[in-house]
Amino acid sequence: MSETTQSGATNPRETLSSAFKSYLKPTMAFMLILGFASGLPLMMVFSKLSFWLRESGIDRASIGGLYAVSFAYSLKFLWAPAVDRIKLPVLTSLLGQRRGWMILAICGTSLGLFLISSSDPAIALMPVVIGALVLAFSGATLDIAVDAWRIESAPNEEQANMAAIYNLGYRFAIMFSGMGMVIAGATSWHFAYALMAVIMLVIGAIVIFVISEPDRIERFADESKSFAGKVKDAVIEPFWQLVRKFGIWVIPVAGIVTLYRISDFTMGVMASPFYVDLGYSRETVGWIQGILGPWPIIIGGFVGGFVAVRYNLMRAMIAGGVITLLTNGAFAALAIAAGPNLDIVANAVSQGVEPPPGAVVHTPTVWALMGVIVADNLAAGFVGSVFIAYMSSLADRKFAATQYALLSSAYSFFCKLAATTTSGPLSESIGWAGFFTVTALYTIPPVLLILFVMRYGPDHAKGIRIDEPEDLPNEGVPNEKGPTPAKS
């Protein structure tokens, strides 16, 4: 992002006009499709699978533990250098570096979805775990390729807009996965997961025949170097470049990246089991999430993208933290409205026993559930856009896949570790209302770090990226579509 954009010293009409025109580019349409492709695997291995497991009588601690398969998304930085540098046989020569890896990953997600569709957690949990592992690993690999494609396909000043479109596609995936719950209610979970596998294969065909490969700076590989030297160039150098760039400020920046989404992760893993314990059917939740729920996320995403471009990115992140605190806390209000017997009945379900006589849960109205989901999704859309824009501004274009994977892995690893190890036991020990109150308060530490960086930090720690000579392509350095001229 430019200094002009961050300071807000721009003509409002020019900003609105340029922002609107940027959304009409073909690249944005491609980003929409790829955002959908990234979101569908995660939603099917995350919230939808946990709903199915809870319906099958699996206890909350086990559901939270199974969420550990999503650590593939947190550890993707380990194989991001391979996605950045290794050329796949046949696929890379036919489709390019980014699209070739996308196709490989999409085939893997389809395989994982088919494996889950042929399993039954009520009979045996291990086949579900294996399918979820394949789905999570392939989905994480797809994320690496899509993130690199996004960073390479648009200039710095359009990254927030790209993030908004990415979130839009991602939310369409949430919408579609919500309809998958409705389909599961009308047919079965097996059919719903098989349908999602087919949809991913259709997206693979779109990637092959419609989406274009971006221009990318090709770093020269010195074949005379030893294997250790090549590993240093491909793996160590992208990470060390971040440390050199930020210096001591890498510590608060890492704190912001790591903690900013912890509230959403820790409460999100328990949202679907919470809906089951409240007494809502899969059709009710599916209709709300699939039809109504995504639109506030879309609106929030575009608002977040515009605010990040037009105003101050760090202030937008603070606003996102406050909104998250309030909307995640609304789940606690929903738990209180269900009455004091909610936790008694929920614990009985986890233990596989009948609730005590007279222990009745007063299921809140559908309107109450709808209001909480809409508010939460509005906040998620806003926060998602500004956070993606911030991380994108930290990554160098020469190491797009590797550095962005490192940044996204840093926050998702810690947040998922907290969610996996604490969410289930915490919700069972202090009850649903206490659980959502505590997780909502997790937003306070990252907001304090943002305030600290705003007051004392350098521009690049604030998400203001000013291209330096070393960040620009050298004259004559080839990319995949020919020589890249030097920038003036």
C-alpha positions as CSV (number, residue, x, y, z in Angstrom):
1,M,0.0,0.0,0.0
2,S,1.3,3.4,-0.8
3,E,1.8,6.2,1.7
4,T,-0.8,8.2,0.0
5,T,-3.4,5.5,0.5
6,Q,-2.5,5.1,4.2
7,S,-2.5,8.7,5.0
8,G,-5.9,9.2,3.4
9,A,-4.6,12.2,1.3
10,T,-6.6,11.2,-1.8
11,N,-9.6,12.5,-3.6
12,P,-12.6,10.5,-2.4
13,R,-14.2,10.5,-5.9
14,E,-11.0,9.2,-7.5
15,T,-10.6,6.6,-4.8
16,L,-14.2,5.3,-5.2
17,S,-13.9,5.3,-9.0
18,S,-10.6,3.5,-9.1
19,A,-11.8,1.0,-6.5
20,F,-14.9,0.2,-8.5
21,K,-13.0,-0.1,-11.8
22,S,-10.5,-2.4,-10.2
23,Y,-13.3,-4.9,-9.4
24,L,-14.2,-5.1,-13.1
25,K,-10.9,-6.6,-14.2
26,P,-10.8,-10.2,-15.4
27,T,-8.2,-10.9,-12.7
28,M,-10.9,-10.2,-10.0
29,A,-13.3,-12.7,-11.6
30,F,-10.5,-15.3,-11.5
31,M,-9.8,-14.4,-7.9
32,L,-13.5,-15.0,-7.1
33,I,-13.3,-18.6,-8.4
34,L,-10.1,-19.3,-6.6
35,G,-11.4,-17.9,-3.4
36,F,-14.3,-20.3,-3.7
37,A,-11.9,-23.2,-4.3
38,S,-9.9,-22.3,-1.2
39,G,-12.9,-22.0,1.0
40,L,-14.8,-25.2,0.2
41,P,-12.3,-27.8,1.5
42,L,-11.7,-25.9,4.8
43,M,-15.4,-25.5,5.5
44,M,-16.1,-29.2,4.8
45,V,-13.3,-30.4,7.1
46,F,-14.1,-27.8,9.7
47,S,-17.6,-26.7,10.6
48,K,-19.6,-29.2,8.6
49,L,-17.7,-32.3,9.7
50,S,-17.9,-31.2,13.3
51,F,-21.7,-30.9,13.0
52,W,-21.9,-34.5,11.6
53,L,-19.6,-35.8,14.3
54,R,-21.7,-34.2,17.1
55,E,-24.9,-35.6,15.5
56,S,-23.2,-39.0,15.7
57,G,-22.7,-38.6,19.4
58,I,-18.9,-37.8,19.4
59,D,-17.9,-35.9,22.5
60,R,-16.7,-32.2,22.3
61,A,-13.1,-33.0,23.3
62,S,-12.8,-35.5,20.5
63,I,-14.3,-33.1,18.0
64,G,-11.8,-30.5,19.1
65,G,-9.0,-33.0,18.9
66,L,-10.0,-34.0,15.4
67,Y,-9.7,-30.4,14.4
68,A,-5.9,-31.0,14.6
69,V,-6.0,-32.3,11.0
70,S,-6.3,-28.7,10.0
71,F,-2.8,-28.1,11.3
72,A,-1.9,-28.8,7.7
73,Y,-3.0,-25.3,7.0
74,S,-0.7,-24.1,9.8
75,L,2.3,-26.0,8.7
76,K,2.0,-25.3,5.0
77,F,5.1,-23.0,5.1
78,L,7.1,-26.2,5.3
79,W,6.3,-27.2,1.8
80,A,5.6,-23.7,0.4
81,P,9.2,-23.5,-1.0
82,A,8.4,-26.6,-3.1
83,V,5.2,-24.9,-4.5
84,D,7.3,-21.8,-5.2
85,R,10.2,-23.6,-6.9
86,I,9.6,-27.2,-7.9
87,K,8.2,-27.6,-11.4
88,L,5.7,-30.5,-11.7
89,P,6.2,-32.9,-14.5
90,V,3.8,-32.1,-17.4
91,L,1.5,-29.8,-15.3
92,T,4.0,-26.9,-15.0
93,S,4.9,-27.0,-18.7
94,L,1.3,-27.1,-19.8
95,L,-0.3,-24.7,-17.2
96,G,2.5,-22.8,-15.5
97,Q,3.9,-22.9,-11.9
98,R,0.8,-21.7,-10.1
99,R,-2.0,-23.4,-12.0
100,G,-0.1,-26.7,-12.2
101,W,0.1,-26.8,-8.4
102,M,-3.6,-25.7,-8.2
103,I,-4.7,-28.7,-10.3
104,L,-2.6,-31.2,-8.2
105,A,-4.1,-29.8,-5.0
106,I,-7.7,-29.7,-6.4
107,C,-7.4,-33.4,-7.3
108,G,-6.3,-34.1,-3.7
109,T,-9.2,-32.3,-2.2
110,S,-11.6,-34.2,-4.3
111,L,-10.0,-37.5,-3.2
112,G,-10.3,-36.4,0.5
113,L,-14.0,-35.5,0.1
114,F,-14.8,-38.8,-1.6
115,L,-13.0,-40.7,1.2
116,I,-15.1,-38.9,3.8
117,S,-18.3,-39.5,1.8
118,S,-17.7,-43.2,1.9
119,S,-17.2,-43.3,5.8
120,D,-19.5,-43.3,8.8
121,P,-18.2,-41.8,12.0
122,A,-20.9,-43.5,14.1
123,I,-19.3,-46.9,13.1
124,A,-15.6,-46.0,12.7
125,L,-13.8,-42.7,13.2
126,M,-10.5,-43.6,11.6
127,P,-11.6,-43.5,7.9
128,V,-13.1,-40.1,8.5
129,V,-9.7,-39.0,10.0
130,I,-7.8,-40.3,7.0
131,G,-10.1,-38.5,4.6
132,A,-9.9,-35.3,6.6
133,L,-6.1,-35.5,6.6
134,V,-6.0,-35.8,2.8
135,L,-8.5,-33.0,2.4
136,A,-6.7,-30.7,4.8
137,F,-3.2,-31.3,3.3
138,S,-4.5,-30.8,-0.3
139,G,-6.6,-27.7,0.7
140,A,-3.5,-26.2,2.4
141,T,-1.4,-26.8,-0.8
142,L,-4.2,-25.2,-2.8
143,D,-4.1,-22.2,-0.5
144,I,-0.3,-21.7,-1.1
145,A,-0.7,-21.7,-4.8
146,V,-3.8,-19.4,-4.7
147,D,-2.1,-16.9,-2.3
148,A,0.9,-16.7,-4.6
149,W,-1.3,-16.3,-7.6
150,R,-3.1,-13.4,-5.9
151,I,0.0,-11.5,-4.8
152,E,1.6,-11.9,-8.3
153,S,-1.5,-11.0,-10.3
154,A,-2.2,-7.5,-8.9
155,P,-0.1,-4.5,-8.0
156,N,0.4,-3.4,-4.3
157,E,-2.5,-0.9,-4.4
158,E,-5.0,-3.5,-5.5
159,Q,-4.1,-6.2,-2.9
160,A,-6.9,-5.1,-0.5
161,N,-9.4,-5.2,-3.4
162,M,-8.1,-8.7,-4.3
163,A,-8.4,-9.7,-0.6
164,A,-12.1,-8.5,-0.7
165,I,-12.8,-10.5,-3.8
166,Y,-11.0,-13.5,-2.3
167,N,-13.2,-13.2,0.7
168,L,-16.2,-13.0,-1.5
169,G,-15.4,-16.3,-3.2
170,Y,-14.5,-17.8,0.1
171,R,-17.9,-16.8,1.5
172,F,-19.7,-18.2,-1.6
173,A,-18.0,-21.4,-0.6
174,I,-19.4,-21.1,2.9
175,M,-22.8,-20.5,1.3
176,F,-22.5,-23.5,-0.8
177,S,-21.3,-25.7,2.1
178,G,-24.2,-24.4,4.1
179,M,-26.5,-25.7,1.4
180,G,-24.6,-28.9,1.7
181,M,-26.0,-29.3,5.2
182,V,-29.5,-28.8,3.7
183,I,-28.7,-31.5,1.1
184,A,-27.4,-33.7,3.8
185,G,-30.7,-33.3,5.7
186,A,-32.7,-34.2,2.6
187,T,-30.4,-37.1,1.5
188,S,-27.4,-38.0,3.6
189,W,-24.0,-36.7,4.6
190,H,-22.4,-39.2,2.3
191,F,-24.2,-37.7,-0.7
192,A,-23.4,-34.2,0.3
193,Y,-19.6,-34.8,0.6
194,A,-19.6,-36.7,-2.7
195,L,-21.3,-33.7,-4.3
196,M,-18.6,-31.3,-3.0
197,A,-15.9,-33.6,-4.4
198,V,-17.5,-33.3,-7.9
199,I,-17.8,-29.5,-7.5
200,M,-14.0,-29.3,-6.8
201,L,-13.3,-31.3,-10.0
202,V,-15.4,-28.8,-12.0
203,I,-13.3,-25.9,-10.5
204,G,-10.2,-27.8,-11.6
205,A,-11.6,-27.7,-15.2
206,I,-12.1,-23.9,-14.9
207,V,-8.5,-23.5,-13.7
208,I,-7.3,-25.3,-16.8
209,F,-9.4,-23.7,-19.4
210,V,-10.3,-20.2,-18.1
211,I,-7.9,-18.8,-15.5
212,S,-4.7,-17.3,-16.7
213,E,-1.2,-17.8,-15.3
214,P,0.3,-14.6,-13.8
215,D,3.6,-13.0,-14.8
216,R,6.1,-14.0,-12.1
217,I,9.7,-13.0,-11.4
218,E,11.8,-16.1,-11.8
219,R,14.7,-16.2,-9.4
220,F,17.8,-17.7,-11.1
221,A,18.9,-21.1,-9.8
222,D,22.7,-21.4,-9.7
223,E,23.2,-25.0,-10.7
224,S,26.8,-24.8,-9.6
225,K,25.7,-24.5,-6.0
226,S,25.7,-27.4,-3.6
227,F,22.4,-29.0,-2.4
228,A,22.8,-27.1,0.9
229,G,23.2,-23.8,-1.1
230,K,20.1,-24.5,-3.1
231,V,18.1,-25.2,0.1
232,K,19.4,-22.0,1.6
233,D,18.2,-20.0,-1.5
234,A,14.8,-21.7,-1.7
235,V,13.9,-22.2,2.0
236,I,16.1,-20.1,4.3
237,E,16.5,-16.9,2.3
238,P,12.7,-16.0,2.1
239,F,12.4,-16.4,5.9
240,W,15.6,-14.5,6.7
241,Q,14.6,-11.7,4.4
242,L,11.6,-11.0,6.6
243,V,13.8,-10.8,9.7
244,R,16.3,-8.4,7.9
245,K,13.4,-6.3,6.7
246,F,11.7,-5.7,10.1
247,G,14.6,-6.0,12.5
248,I,13.5,-5.9,16.1
249,W,10.0,-5.0,14.9
250,V,9.6,-8.5,13.7
251,I,8.5,-9.4,17.3
252,P,5.4,-7.1,17.5
253,V,4.6,-7.8,13.9
254,A,4.7,-11.5,14.6
255,G,2.5,-11.0,17.6
256,I,-0.1,-9.2,15.6
257,V,-0.1,-11.8,12.9
258,T,-0.2,-14.7,15.4
259,L,-2.9,-13.4,17.7
260,Y,-5.2,-11.3,15.6
261,R,-7.6,-14.2,14.7
262,I,-7.3,-16.3,17.9
263,S,-10.8,-15.3,19.1
264,D,-12.4,-16.5,15.9
265,F,-10.5,-19.8,15.8
266,T,-11.1,-20.8,19.4
267,M,-14.8,-20.1,19.4
268,G,-15.3,-21.1,15.8
269,V,-14.3,-24.8,16.3
270,M,-17.1,-25.1,18.8
271,A,-19.8,-23.2,17.0
272,S,-21.4,-26.2,15.2
273,P,-21.5,-28.4,18.3
274,F,-23.0,-25.4,20.1
275,Y,-25.8,-25.2,17.6
276,V,-26.5,-28.9,18.1
277,D,-26.7,-28.5,21.9
278,L,-29.1,-25.6,21.5
279,G,-31.5,-27.9,19.7
280,Y,-31.3,-26.5,16.1
281,S,-31.6,-29.0,13.2
282,R,-29.0,-29.3,10.5
283,E,-31.5,-27.9,8.0
284,T,-32.1,-24.8,10.1
285,V,-28.4,-24.1,10.5
286,G,-27.8,-25.0,6.9
287,W,-30.4,-22.6,5.5
288,I,-29.1,-19.7,7.7
289,Q,-25.5,-20.3,6.9
290,G,-26.1,-21.1,3.3
291,I,-28.6,-18.5,2.3
292,L,-28.5,-15.6,4.7
293,G,-25.2,-15.9,6.5
294,P,-22.7,-15.3,3.7
295,W,-24.1,-11.9,2.6
296,P,-23.1,-10.0,5.7
297,I,-19.6,-11.6,5.2
298,I,-19.6,-10.3,1.6
299,I,-20.6,-6.8,2.7
300,G,-18.1,-6.8,5.6
301,G,-15.4,-8.0,3.2
302,F,-16.0,-5.2,0.7
303,V,-16.3,-2.6,3.5
304,G,-13.0,-3.9,5.0
305,G,-11.3,-3.8,1.6
306,F,-12.4,-0.2,0.9
307,V,-11.5,1.0,4.4
308,A,-8.1,-0.6,4.1
309,V,-7.5,1.2,0.8
310,R,-9.1,4.5,1.5
311,Y,-8.2,5.0,5.2
312,N,-5.7,3.7,7.6
313,L,-5.1,-0.1,7.6
314,M,-4.0,-0.3,11.2
315,R,-7.1,1.6,12.4
316,A,-9.2,-0.7,10.3
317,M,-7.6,-3.7,12.1
318,I,-8.4,-2.1,15.5
319,A,-12.0,-1.6,14.4
320,G,-12.1,-5.3,13.4
321,G,-10.8,-6.3,16.8
322,V,-13.6,-4.3,18.6
323,I,-16.2,-5.8,16.3
324,T,-14.9,-9.3,16.9
325,L,-15.1,-8.8,20.6
326,L,-18.7,-7.7,20.5
327,T,-20.0,-10.3,17.9
328,N,-18.2,-13.3,19.4
329,G,-19.6,-12.2,22.8
330,A,-23.1,-12.4,21.3
331,F,-22.7,-16.2,21.4
332,A,-22.5,-16.0,25.1
333,A,-25.8,-14.1,25.2
334,L,-27.4,-16.9,23.0
335,A,-26.2,-19.5,25.6
336,I,-27.6,-17.5,28.5
337,A,-31.0,-17.3,26.6
338,A,-31.1,-21.1,26.4
339,G,-31.4,-21.3,30.2
340,P,-29.3,-22.9,33.0
341,N,-30.0,-26.5,31.8
342,L,-28.0,-26.1,28.6
343,D,-24.7,-27.2,30.0
344,I,-26.3,-30.1,31.9
345,V,-27.9,-31.5,28.7
346,A,-24.7,-30.8,26.7
347,N,-22.5,-32.7,29.2
348,A,-25.0,-35.6,29.2
349,V,-24.7,-35.8,25.4
350,S,-20.9,-35.9,25.7
351,Q,-21.1,-38.7,28.2
352,G,-23.6,-40.7,26.2
353,V,-26.2,-40.7,29.0
354,E,-29.8,-39.4,29.3
355,P,-30.2,-35.9,30.7
356,P,-31.7,-35.6,34.2
357,P,-35.5,-35.4,34.3
358,G,-36.7,-31.9,33.8
359,A,-33.5,-30.7,32.3
360,V,-34.9,-28.9,29.2
361,V,-33.0,-26.5,26.9
362,H,-35.0,-23.5,25.9
363,T,-33.9,-23.2,22.3
364,P,-33.7,-19.6,21.3
365,T,-35.8,-18.5,18.4
366,V,-34.5,-18.9,14.9
367,W,-34.4,-15.1,14.7
368,A,-32.0,-14.9,17.6
369,L,-29.7,-17.5,15.9
370,M,-30.0,-15.6,12.7
371,G,-29.0,-12.3,14.3
372,V,-26.0,-13.8,16.0
373,I,-24.7,-15.5,12.8
374,V,-25.3,-12.4,10.7
375,A,-23.4,-10.2,13.2
376,D,-20.6,-12.7,13.4
377,N,-20.3,-13.0,9.7
378,L,-20.3,-9.3,9.1
379,A,-17.3,-9.0,11.5
380,A,-15.6,-12.0,9.9
381,G,-15.8,-10.4,6.4
382,F,-14.4,-7.1,7.6
383,V,-11.6,-8.7,9.7
384,G,-10.7,-11.2,6.9
385,S,-10.2,-8.5,4.3
386,V,-8.1,-6.1,6.4
387,F,-6.0,-9.0,7.8
388,I,-5.2,-10.5,4.4
389,A,-4.3,-7.0,3.2
390,Y,-2.0,-6.5,6.1
391,M,-0.2,-9.9,5.6
392,S,0.0,-9.3,1.8
393,S,1.8,-6.0,2.4
394,L,4.4,-7.8,4.5
395,A,5.3,-10.3,1.9
396,D,8.0,-9.6,-0.8
397,R,7.0,-10.4,-4.3
398,K,10.1,-12.4,-5.0
399,F,9.1,-14.9,-2.3
400,A,5.3,-14.6,-2.6
401,A,4.3,-18.2,-1.9
402,T,6.9,-18.9,0.8
403,Q,6.6,-15.7,2.8
404,Y,2.8,-15.5,2.7
405,A,2.6,-19.1,3.7
406,L,4.9,-18.4,6.6
407,L,2.8,-15.5,7.8
408,S,-0.5,-17.3,7.4
409,S,1.0,-20.4,9.0
410,A,2.2,-18.4,12.0
411,Y,-1.2,-17.3,13.0
412,S,-3.1,-20.4,12.0
413,F,-0.7,-22.7,13.8
414,F,-0.9,-20.9,17.1
415,C,-4.7,-20.3,16.8
416,K,-5.4,-23.9,15.9
417,L,-3.2,-25.2,18.6
418,A,-5.1,-23.1,21.1
419,A,-8.4,-24.2,19.6
420,T,-7.5,-27.9,19.4
421,T,-6.1,-28.1,22.9
422,T,-8.4,-25.8,24.9
423,S,-11.7,-25.2,23.1
424,G,-13.3,-28.6,23.9
425,P,-12.1,-28.9,27.5
426,L,-12.7,-25.2,28.2
427,S,-16.3,-25.3,27.0
428,E,-17.0,-28.4,29.1
429,S,-15.4,-27.0,32.2
430,I,-16.9,-23.5,32.3
431,G,-20.0,-23.9,30.2
432,W,-21.0,-22.4,26.9
433,A,-21.6,-18.9,28.2
434,G,-18.3,-18.7,30.0
435,F,-16.5,-20.2,27.0
436,F,-17.7,-17.6,24.5
437,T,-17.1,-14.8,27.0
438,V,-13.5,-15.8,27.5
439,T,-12.7,-16.4,23.8
440,A,-14.2,-13.0,22.9
441,L,-11.7,-11.4,25.3
442,Y,-8.8,-12.9,23.4
443,T,-9.1,-9.9,21.0
444,I,-7.6,-7.5,23.5
445,P,-3.9,-8.5,23.3
446,P,-3.5,-8.1,19.5
447,V,-5.3,-4.8,19.6
448,L,-2.8,-3.5,22.2
449,L,0.0,-4.6,19.9
450,I,-1.5,-2.8,16.9
451,L,-1.7,0.4,19.0
452,F,1.9,0.0,20.0
453,V,3.1,-0.4,16.3
454,M,0.9,2.5,15.2
455,R,2.5,4.8,17.8
456,Y,6.2,3.7,17.5
457,G,6.7,1.3,14.6
458,P,8.2,1.9,11.1
459,D,6.0,2.2,8.0
460,H,6.6,-1.3,6.8
461,A,5.4,-2.7,10.1
462,K,2.2,-0.8,9.7
463,G,1.4,-2.4,6.3
464,I,2.7,0.5,4.3
465,R,4.8,-1.1,1.5
466,I,7.1,1.2,-0.3
467,D,8.9,-0.7,-3.0
468,E,12.7,-0.5,-2.6
469,P,15.2,-1.2,-5.4
470,E,15.7,-4.7,-4.1
471,D,12.0,-5.4,-4.3
472,L,11.8,-4.6,-8.0
473,P,12.6,-7.0,-10.8
474,N,16.0,-6.6,-12.3
475,E,16.2,-5.6,-15.9
476,G,16.4,-8.7,-18.1
477,V,15.4,-11.1,-15.4
478,P,13.1,-13.5,-17.1
479,N,9.6,-14.5,-16.0
480,E,7.5,-17.3,-17.3
481,K,6.2,-15.2,-20.2
482,G,9.5,-13.6,-21.3
483,P,11.8,-10.9,-20.2
484,T,10.7,-8.3,-17.6
485,P,11.7,-4.7,-18.4
486,A,13.1,-2.6,-15.6
487,K,10.6,-0.3,-13.9
488,S,11.2,3.4,-14.1
